[in-house]
Amino acid sequence: MQHCLDSYMELRGKQEIDEMEANSELARQGLLEDDQAHPGRPLRELLSRLRDSNMLPRNVKQVFGAWKIKHSRALQMRQQIFMF
């Protein structure tokens, strides 16, 4: 899933997307069906389960109820910069 979202962000020139945009892309790729009545709900539920089980990736954050998904290499680049 992360590779698919990373490719999507690279193609669109984005560093971060929200859960609705991410779920839409995952549905387009056939990885996670989206709920037409509540766009983004399947991914929100999955991310909530990962958060509750302490398995949420570092590039995924919940800010004031909204989920933000950053490109997975954005964190790696930032860590390399701060190492020097």
N, C-alpha and C positions, 0 to 999 in steps of 0.2 A: 504494500500500500504506500509506504513512504517513498519508494523509488518512483512510483507513478505520480505522486504529488510533487516530488522534486522535479521530475521531467516537465510537468505542467507549469510549474513556477518558472523554470528556465525558459520555456517556450514563450511565456507571457511577460517575462522580464520582471517578475515579482519576487520579493523576499519573504512575503507573508500573505496568507489567505485565511479567510474565516471558514467556519464549519459548513456553511451552506454551499460555498463555492467548492470546497474540498469534496463534499458529498456528491455534488453534481458531477464533478470530474470522475470520481470513483464509480458512479452509476454509468457514466458514458463508457468507461473502460470495462464494465461488467464485474467489478469487484465488490460493490456494496450498493444494493438497490436504494433509491431515494424514495421518500414518502411525498407524494405530490401535494397532499393536503398540508403537510408540515415539513417543508424543505429543510434538510439537514438533520432531522430528528434521529435517523438511524446512526449517524456518525456521532452525534451528541451523546446518545445512549451508550455507544461503544466506548467513547472517551471517558464518560462518567464511571463506567465499570473498571476501566484501566486505572483511573485516578483512585478509586476506592480500594483497589487491590495493590496500590503503590507500584504500578507497572507503567505509568505514563511516560512516554519519551520526553527527554529534556527540551526538545524543540516545540512541544505542545503546551500551551498555557491557557488557563481559564481566567479571564479578566472581566470582573463585574458581570459574570454569567455568560459572557460570549467566549467562544473558543477561538484561539489564534494559533495557527500552524505555521511555523517558520521553516524555511529551507533547511534541511539537515546539515548542510555544509556551512551555513551561516555561523553556527556555534563553533565549529572547528576553526574557521578563519579568525573569529574573534579571540579564541583562546591562543592561537599562534601569535597574534599581534601583541597580546598582553604578556606573553612569556618573556619578551625582550625588555 
